Amino acid sequence: MKQSTSSVKRKVWLFFLLTFIYSWLLWLPYVLSGFGLIKLSETITSLMTVAVMLGAFGPLIMAVLLIRFKEGRTGLKSYFRNAFSLRTKPIYYVVAFLLPVLITALAHYIVDFTNLDVLPTSLFPEDWAFPTIAIIIPYFIFILVAGGGQEEFGWRGYAQEPMQQRFGILGGSIIIGLIWGLWHLPLWFMPGEGHSYYSFFAFLIYTVSTSIIIGWLYNASGKKLVIAWIIHAAGNVAVPFFPVLHMADVPQPGYWVWVSVSALVAICMSIWYIRKQKQASLPEV
């Protein structure tokens, strides 16, 4: 696919900077509270989940604002037209939906089979009034829109192209994965926020691995943002159904298995895609 002139000129460093400023400012009061530097009212404390969710829109908001400011309405229309373009081979949709689920399920059952830990059967409330299976579709839609999937409008929709133009697909995806992970760091210092239950370093391995997987599939699918969007959301959706961690401050071997499986898949996919590129560049005999 031919690269657009506008995306080559994007100042991706400014996108990263503004994304961090927007999100971290929203999360800052809770971080300061976690360090005991300020005392928040009960009302403000009760809004922590809302602040986390609003902060998670940082990549999307900054991508839209920068495109509108730098490229105008035409650029913004082109951005959303490309973002919602669905024309790609069906196999990429199948992989986007299933691969994150298979990675998570495999990690869950490896832990179960090897007795490394006794993982919960679900992360949904035990007193759930109806079958958990019944919420898969509405839960997936929620995650697509507001539970992490929307981040891809920034990471892949804005940053991927200029980053891979400069550093290559693999290098650009690794850097985005590192930045994506680092952007989450304040969540580890917010009292009662679930991220603090597992290792930030392990999470960083996961974001880099997942970014590599998304980067390869994004390019293989013809640079379709919808594929990245689905992968991100499917990965978040899979965890409550195939838990790889405890929502408690206890050892988390299952989480390490999960990130290890993700890293292995990222390595295998890198080998596959690089070989595919080399074969495509060979002259016909």
Phi, psi and omega in degrees: 000135181289136181280134179287147180296322184297318184290332177295324184277356182297135176274088188294331178297325179292322176300312179298315182300310182293325178297315178296315182299311182300307185291315184292329176294321178294325183271344187304314182303323182284329174293314179298323176295321179296328177273359179077018183275334176222161177243122182266149176291163179299324180296311180296319180299320181292346182265010183301316180298321178296317179297320178297315181294317179296321178297329181291349177272001181308308181301319180293311183298314182292324177298314181296314182296316182293320179293317179297320183287318186270327188243355176074187182297324180298316178296322180292319177297318179296320180300311181287328176297316177291322182297324183257015176288125186254001187279096173206171182295139180305331182301328181289328174292318179299313180295318181299320179285317192270325186301311179298324179293317180295320177300313182291316179296319179299315179298317180301313185282335172297315178297317181295316184291323183271358181059030176294331182196164173253097184277152175295154178283341180198153175260005176278156181305139181294331182268026179305133188280346182217165184304134181302325182301334184289343184260004185304309184294308179297326178293318179298318179297318178299315181294323176302316188273321189219005185245025178126324180303325183295340179300330185295341176295339176261304184302309181265320185292332181246314191270332188301313186296306179296328180291318181282337172297325183269321188245000185086164183299312182293310181298316179297320180293322178297314181296316178299320178298319178294316179293318177303315179293314181298324179302330179281349191310316181305334182296338179284349183244014180258116184304126177087357178277132190296340182299331184291351181284343181229166186294132175294323179298318177297319179298322180295320175299319180295315182293322178294314180299313181294323178296322177295314179300313180297318181300315179294313183290326176301314180287319181297328182278002183091028179061051179263114181299329182301329179292314176298319180300314181293316181301313181300313181293317182298323177297319179289324181290324186295327188299314179295333181276329177232074188303137176240011182204166173256140175275062181200159182278076181224167175304143186234064179298329180297325180293321178294323175297317181300311181291331178291318177296318178299317180296319179297317178296320179297320178295313180298319180292325178296315178299315180299312186289321179296319176296321179298318178296318180295319179295322180293334182273351180289138179288147178289143180261000000 
